[in-house]
């Protein structure tokens, strides 16, 4: 081995080993065998799931028997789309809630390409005003071309702000805002103090850039639980930063 390789060989081997380990870890996370945040998330007493049509048909008696306190279901997207499983999920979750005390809620996937007024109407037509339900959640994350080229802060606010106001007036509570860390920094940091924040961070614990405390944390998208049969084998799991009584205080009229 010449002088050059004697000098650089340990570095090359070390770098290759690091890449291999990183690839193995990424594969284990993708398969749901490793959940990086699981140990820290276990310290929170209040847990819940969020679901959509991807989880397919849900047996709410079975799912609600798991160690969860709340379930939030996708209802709508943009101005014209409704989750095909929402009506069944809402009815099934309500029956389970009556028996177990499960707190339930609905979420709307925000579109930057249609007016707040028509998105609000889509939600009103789909999600009934329900005693004991959690506030509506607005899901703020990228889609389609917006993942490559995010919208401007002005464009997001022009849709988000009037939609939040309309939903609060209709359902009686400030909506929850769900966001990825990237979108929180870009569009929410330093504002929306009245709205509970639900943050997605599945690799590391979330620390919000403006120093604000989060309310809900989606810590993994790779959990498995009995009670659903769909094309998505995994389910998202979340924790709430507070007691069950604190979460119940968010419930609308």
Secondary structure, DSSP 4 states (H G I P E B T S, - for coil): --HHHHHHHHHHHHHHHHHHHHHHHHHHHHTTS--TTHHHHTT-SEEEEEE-GGG-EE-HHHHHTSS-SEEEEEEEETTTEE-TTHHHHHHHHHHHHHHH--EEEEEEE--SSS-HHHHHHHHHHHS---TTPPPPEEEE---GGGGTSPPPHHHHHHHHHHHHHHHHHHHSSPPEEEEEHHHIIIIITT--TTS-EEEE-SSS----TT-PPPSEEEEEEEE--SSEESS---EEEEEESS-HHHHHTT---
